[in-house]
Amino acid sequence: MVDKKMKECTSIITNSKNIVVLTGAGISTESGIPDFRSRSGIYQNTPEEILSIDYFFQHPQNFYQFAFENLYYPDAAPNIGHEILAKWEHEGKVKHIITQNIDGLHQKAGSKNVIEFHGTMKTASCLNCSKLYTADEMVNRKNSMKDFYVCDHCETKYPEDHYIKPDVVLFGDAGLWFTYEGFNTISSIIQQADCVMVLGSSLKVTPFSTFPRDRGPEAPVIIVNKGKTSYDFEPNTYVIQESIGKTLQMMDEQLLYSRLK
């Protein structure tokens, strides 16, 4: 049975042609990737210091060991939630996905217009010459070289100036989208949305948490997250505290049913 709130959300999606989706760790936990901030998340057992740019420079080998054990899941597969978002993009409903996740599962599912706000673990780059290394290359280097994190494509006076850093945004770091132009681009995308969906994010981490406020005054917000968010009681906001995959599957089935009527 489909409850009233689910019907309302499905109606919104049916009538939307420019949905912008904001995703967090909660959409990837259903693919077996641990989240960060829940009671069992990485941050509960690991000091945030390890995920800082300072720690990377001071202990690059330890940093990579931690990153490969806790942040890199090359065998993870997209779940039904990722797949439905890719389907909705193909159908012209979802225009952009802006994600906090670094796992690349949206792209694996077939989504094209994805902004990886916190970067990706799929690649790493030399801080001097910008030579790109795949994560698999870095694993192989780690297993076969002592100073695997030092780029051998260029030279600098100090080795740390040509360290190879994963293309993720660390604490104290700045990423591709953490610029004036980047924020303006994201703000413009959200302003044009006729619906904003928040999937699997507690919206606690700034500046990502501020993005829903960039929407137009008429654009509804649909939040699917098992925990509470600070937006839950705002006007024109619909909250479903259930599994993302299960919820999106029900919505997609209702969309198909409405087309067949």
Secondary structure per residue as TSV (DSSP state, phi and psi in degrees):
chain	resnum	aa	ss	phi	psi
A	1	M	-	360.0	137.5
A	2	V	-	-99.1	123.2
A	3	D	-	-80.0	173.7
A	4	K	H	-60.3	-43.7
A	5	K	H	-64.5	-40.4
A	6	M	H	-62.7	-41.1
A	7	K	H	-63.4	-40.6
A	8	E	H	-62.9	-44.5
A	9	C	H	-65.7	-41.0
A	10	T	H	-64.7	-37.4
A	11	S	H	-63.5	-41.2
A	12	I	H	-60.7	-46.3
A	13	I	H	-65.0	-39.7
A	14	T	H	-57.1	-40.0
A	15	N	T	-91.7	1.5
A	16	S	-	-96.2	143.9
A	17	K	S	-125.9	-1.0
A	18	N	-	-146.3	72.6
A	19	I	E	-87.3	129.8
A	20	V	E	-108.3	127.5
A	21	V	E	-110.0	129.1
A	22	L	E	-107.5	121.1
A	23	T	E	-120.2	147.4
A	24	G	-	-126.9	-167.8
A	25	A	G	-58.7	-26.6
A	26	G	G	-61.1	-25.1
A	27	I	G	-78.4	-23.3
A	28	S	T	-93.6	-15.7
A	29	T	G	-62.5	-28.0
A	30	E	G	-75.6	-3.7
A	31	S	G	-104.8	8.0
A	32	G	T	89.3	11.2
A	33	I	-	-95.8	123.7
A	34	P	-	-62.8	149.0
A	35	D	-	-86.7	-171.7
A	36	F	S	-107.1	-42.5
A	37	R	S	-113.1	2.5
A	38	S	S	-77.2	179.8
A	39	R	T	-61.1	-28.0
A	40	S	T	-104.5	8.7
A	41	G	S	-74.9	169.5
A	42	I	H	-57.8	-41.0
A	43	Y	H	-67.1	-18.1
A	44	Q	H	-74.5	-24.6
A	45	N	H	-116.0	-1.8
A	46	T	S	-134.4	129.7
A	47	P	-	-62.6	138.7
A	48	E	G	-60.1	-20.5
A	49	E	G	-55.1	-35.5
A	50	I	G	-64.2	-27.2
A	51	L	G	-98.0	29.2
A	52	S	B	-105.6	156.4
A	53	I	H	-67.2	-31.9
A	54	D	H	-64.9	-43.4
A	55	Y	H	-64.6	-39.0
A	56	F	H	-57.3	-45.9
A	57	F	H	-69.4	-36.8
A	58	Q	H	-77.4	-35.4
A	59	H	-	-137.6	63.9
A	60	P	H	-59.5	-37.5
A	61	Q	H	-66.9	-45.5
A	62	N	H	-64.1	-38.4
A	63	F	H	-60.4	-48.8
A	64	Y	H	-63.5	-37.8
A	65	Q	H	-58.9	-46.3
A	66	F	H	-64.4	-44.3
A	67	A	H	-63.0	-43.6
A	68	F	H	-69.0	-28.6
A	69	E	H	-83.4	-27.6
A	70	N	H	-121.1	-17.9
A	71	L	T	-119.2	-10.7
A	72	Y	-	-114.6	115.8
A	73	Y	-	-129.8	72.9
A	74	P	T	-64.7	-22.4
A	75	D	T	-93.4	-2.1
A	76	A	-	-67.1	141.0
A	77	A	-	-113.3	148.4
A	78	P	-	-58.8	146.5
A	79	N	-	-100.5	-177.4
A	80	I	H	-60.6	-30.7
A	81	G	H	-63.7	-47.5
A	82	H	H	-59.9	-42.4
A	83	E	H	-66.7	-38.3
A	84	I	H	-69.0	-38.9
A	85	L	H	-61.0	-40.8
A	86	A	H	-64.2	-39.3
A	87	K	H	-63.2	-45.1
A	88	W	H	-65.6	-33.2
A	89	E	H	-65.7	-43.9
A	90	H	H	-61.2	-33.2
A	91	E	T	-83.0	-3.5
A	92	G	T	90.5	9.9
A	93	K	S	-89.0	-51.8
A	94	V	E	-86.0	122.8
A	95	K	E	-97.7	-35.3
A	96	H	E	-146.3	146.4
A	97	I	E	-117.4	126.1
A	98	I	E	-114.0	115.5
A	99	T	E	-120.0	145.9
A	100	Q	S	-83.5	-13.3
A	101	N	-	-79.6	150.2
A	102	I	-	-115.6	16.9
A	103	D	S	-95.2	-11.4
A	104	G	-	72.3	13.7
A	105	L	H	-71.4	-28.6
A	106	H	H	-62.2	-43.8
A	107	Q	H	-69.0	-37.2
A	108	K	H	-60.4	-33.6
A	109	A	H	-77.0	-15.1
A	110	G	T	115.2	-0.5
A	111	S	-	-69.6	140.5
A	112	K	-	-105.7	-44.4
A	113	N	S	-91.7	75.6
A	114	V	E	-117.0	125.8
A	115	I	E	-101.6	115.1
A	116	E	E	-90.2	89.2
A	117	F	T	-62.9	-33.2
A	118	H	T	-102.5	15.0
A	119	G	E	86.0	-160.7
A	120	T	E	-145.5	150.6
A	121	M	E	-92.0	-0.1
A	122	K	E	-72.4	-23.7
A	123	T	E	-137.3	164.5
A	124	A	E	-139.9	153.5
A	125	S	E	-133.0	144.3
A	126	C	E	-68.2	132.6
A	127	L	T	-72.2	-11.7
A	128	N	T	-103.0	-58.5
A	129	C	T	-99.4	-5.1
A	130	S	-	68.4	14.0
A	131	K	-	-57.2	134.9
A	132	L	E	-95.6	133.4
A	133	Y	E	-120.9	139.0
A	134	T	E	-77.7	160.9
A	135	A	H	-61.3	-37.4
A	136	D	H	-63.0	-39.3
A	137	E	H	-61.3	-41.5
A	138	M	H	-67.0	-36.7
A	139	V	H	-62.6	-44.9
A	140	N	H	-64.4	-41.1
A	141	R	H	-62.6	-43.5
A	142	K	H	-59.5	-36.4
A	143	N	H	-81.8	-9.9
A	144	S	H	-128.5	-8.9
A	145	M	-	-132.2	148.9
A	146	K	T	-70.8	-60.7
A	147	D	T	-97.7	59.5
A	148	F	T	-61.7	-22.7
A	149	Y	T	-87.6	3.0
A	150	V	B	-101.5	124.3
A	151	C	-	-63.7	132.9
A	152	D	S	-104.9	16.6
A	153	H	S	-99.2	-13.4
A	154	C	-	-147.9	171.6
A	155	E	-	-130.1	144.7
A	156	T	-	-139.0	167.4
A	157	K	S	-61.1	-40.8
A	158	Y	S	-115.5	133.2
A	159	P	G	-55.1	-37.7
A	160	E	G	-64.2	-18.1
A	161	D	G	-75.7	-14.6
A	162	H	G	-127.5	41.2
A	163	Y	B	-67.4	152.4
A	164	I	E	-98.4	115.6
A	165	K	E	-109.1	134.7
A	166	P	E	-55.5	145.5
A	167	D	E	-81.6	47.7
A	168	V	E	-113.2	155.4
A	169	V	-	-88.0	116.8
A	170	L	-	-97.3	165.5
A	171	F	B	-61.6	131.2
A	172	G	T	84.0	4.5
A	173	D	-	-107.4	168.4
A	174	A	-	-130.7	132.2
A	175	G	-	-103.4	-177.8
A	176	L	T	-55.0	-38.6
A	177	W	T	-93.7	-3.8
A	178	F	S	-89.2	53.6
A	179	T	S	-134.4	166.2
A	180	Y	H	-57.6	-45.5
A	181	E	H	-66.6	-39.3
A	182	G	H	-63.4	-46.9
A	183	F	H	-63.7	-40.2
A	184	N	H	-63.1	-40.1
A	185	T	H	-62.2	-47.5
A	186	I	H	-64.4	-44.0
A	187	S	H	-59.1	-42.2
A	188	S	H	-64.6	-40.2
A	189	I	H	-60.8	-45.5
A	190	I	H	-72.4	-34.8
A	191	Q	H	-61.1	-30.8
A	192	Q	T	-85.7	-8.1
A	193	A	-	-69.4	143.9
A	194	D	S	-99.3	-1.1
A	195	C	E	-161.9	138.3
A	196	V	E	-115.8	125.7
A	197	M	E	-108.5	133.5
A	198	V	E	-114.0	118.9
A	199	L	E	-124.0	113.8
A	200	G	S	72.3	29.3
A	201	S	-	-128.2	135.2
A	202	S	-	-80.3	-8.3
A	203	L	-	54.5	45.6
A	204	K	-	-103.4	-20.1
A	205	V	S	-97.4	119.3
A	206	T	T	-84.7	150.8
A	207	P	T	-87.1	-3.5
A	208	F	G	-56.2	-36.4
A	209	S	G	-65.2	-18.4
A	210	T	G	-86.1	-13.3
A	211	F	G	-59.7	-39.9
A	212	P	G	-58.8	-23.4
A	213	R	G	-73.2	-11.9
A	214	D	G	-82.5	-6.8
A	215	R	S	-69.6	161.3
A	216	G	-	-69.5	160.8
A	217	P	T	-63.7	-23.2
A	218	E	T	-95.5	-9.3
A	219	A	-	-79.7	121.5
A	220	P	-	-74.6	158.9
A	221	V	E	-117.1	128.8
A	222	I	E	-111.4	119.2
A	223	I	E	-111.5	122.1
A	224	V	E	-117.8	106.0
A	225	N	-	-158.7	135.4
A	226	K	S	-69.9	-24.4
A	227	G	S	-102.4	174.9
A	228	K	-	-80.1	155.6
A	229	T	-	-131.0	164.3
A	230	S	T	-73.5	-7.1
A	231	Y	T	-98.0	-2.2
A	232	D	T	-57.8	-30.8
A	233	F	T	-109.9	16.5
A	234	E	S	-78.9	154.5
A	235	P	T	-59.9	150.3
A	236	N	T	58.1	34.9
A	237	T	E	-124.1	133.2
A	238	Y	E	-118.7	123.5
A	239	V	E	-116.3	128.0
A	240	I	E	-126.1	115.5
A	241	Q	-	-98.9	68.6
A	242	E	S	-137.7	177.9
A	243	S	-	-57.8	135.0
A	244	I	H	-67.4	-47.0
A	245	G	H	-59.0	-48.3
A	246	K	H	-62.0	-42.7
A	247	T	H	-66.0	-47.8
A	248	L	H	-66.1	-33.6
A	249	Q	H	-65.2	-42.0
A	250	M	H	-63.8	-42.2
A	251	M	H	-62.3	-43.7
A	252	D	H	-65.0	-38.3
A	253	E	H	-64.2	-38.8
A	254	Q	H	-68.0	-36.6
A	255	L	H	-62.7	-42.9
A	256	L	H	-65.3	-42.4
A	257	Y	H	-61.1	-41.4
A	258	S	H	-66.7	-29.6
A	259	R	H	-72.5	-31.5
A	260	L	H	-82.7	-14.6
A	261	K	-	-69.2	360.0
